[in-house]
Amino acid sequence: MPHHTYQYVGLAWLLVGVVPALLRGGWAERGAAIAMVGAWLTSAYAQNIRQEIGPQVGVTIIDLLLLAVLVWIALVSNRWWPMWAAAFHGLGAMLHLAVLLDQKIMGRAYFIAGAVFSFLTVLALFLGSIRPRPAAAPPDAASPLT
C-alpha cells in the first residue's frame, strides 16, 4: 500500500476524477475509472519501496496495461476525452520506457514528469465526466438496415 505522502495526494486527485465518472459517466468513463483505480491499487503493491531511484518494472507493466485499456476505450467510444487520456498516459508510459533504457535520467525529472502526465490523464477523465454525453444519432433514413 502507499507509503509516501505523494501517493495519498495522487489518490485524492484520482478520486476527484473517478467519482464524477462513476456517478455521471457512461460506459467509457466508468470503464476508465475502474481501470485507473485498479492500476493505482496494483501499482501501490507492485512498487519496490526499497528502490529509491530508477525505474519500477512492476509499475511500468501496470501502466502499459492501463495504456492498452485507455487506447481501446479511445478507439471504440464516441467521446474525445479518451484520446487525450490515452495520449497523456502514453507519454507517462514512454517516460517509464525511457528510464528503463537510460538510467541516467534524473530521478526528480522522472518523478515530476510522471506526476504531471498522471495528473493530465485524470484531468481528461474528469472533464469527460462532467461534460454531457452526446445524444445518440437518429437512424439514417437511407440505410436499409433501419
N, C-alpha and C positions, 0 to 999 in steps of 0.2 A: 504494500500500500504506500501511499505518498509519505515522503519523509522530509520534504522541504516546503517552505512557505510558497515558493513559486508554483508548486503543484496544487496547492489549495487555491491560489489565485486563478490558475488555469481551470480548475474545477468550477469555481464561481462563474468565470466567463463562459465556460461550456454550458452551465445551467441557464445562463441568460439566453443563449441561443437555442437550447434544446426545449425548454419549457414552452415557448410560443409554438415551436414546431410540432410538439406533441399535442398541444391544445387546439391550434388553429390550422395546422398544415394538412396537406393531402398526403397521398402515399409517398411521394418523393421526399417531402420534408420529414415525415415520420421515419421513413427508412434511413435517411441520412442521420437523423438524430440518434436513432438506436445504434447505428454503426459507429458514430462518434463516441457515444458513451461507452460502448463495448471496447473501442480502441483505447480510450482513456484508462478504463479499468485494467485491461490486459497489459497495457504499457506500464502501469504502476507496478504490476507484479513481475513483468519481464525485465524491468530496469535493473542493471547491476549497480547497486548503491555503493559498492566498494570502489567502483571505477569513477575517478574524479574527472578525467578528461578523455577525449577520444570518442569514437562512435559507439553507439549502443546497438549491437547487432539485432537483438530481440525487438527493440523499439523500431528499428528500421524495417524489419519484416512486417510488423503490425501496421506501420504507416503505409507500406506498399500495398497491403491488403485493403486498407481503408481507401487508398487511392483508386484501386480497382473498383470498389463499390461506388465511389463518387463518379468515376468515369462512366460506369454502367448507368447510373441514375441520369447523368447528363445526356447520354445517348438515347434513352428510351422515354424520358419525360418531355413534356411540352413547356417546361419552365426554363428561364435563362439563368437563375441563380446557381444551379448545379454546375454549369460550365465554369463560372467564377470560382466556386468552391473547389472543383477538381483542379483548376489551374493553380490556385494558391497552394493547395495541398501537394500538387505535383512539384511545385518549387521547393516545398519542405522536404519531400522525398528525394529530390535531386540533391539537396543540401546534405542529407544523410549519405547518399552515394558518393558525393564529392569528398566528404570527410573520410569515408572508408578507403577511397583511392589515394588521398593525400592527407595524411595526418598532421601536416604542418599548419593546417588551417587553425587559427586561434580558437581556443575553447570558448572564449567570450563571444566571438563573432558567430560561432556555430549556435550557441545558446540563444543569443538575441535574435538572429535571423530566423531560427526555428520558432521562437515565440511569436514573432511578427507574422510569419506565414500561418501559424496556427490561429492566431487572433483573426486574421483576414478570412480564413476558411469558415470559422464560426460566425463571423460577421455576415458572410454571404448567406449562410443558413438562416440567421436571424432576419435579415432583410427580406429573404424569400418567404419567410413565415408570416411576416406582418403585412405583406402586400397581398391584395386579394388575388385569388386564383382566377385564371382566365375561364370564361364561360365555355361550355362545350360548344363546338362548332355545329351549326344546324346541318342536317344531312343534305348532301348535294342532290338537287332535283334531277340532274342529268345522269346520275350514276345508276346503273342497272341493278346495283346491289341494295338500294334503299327501298 
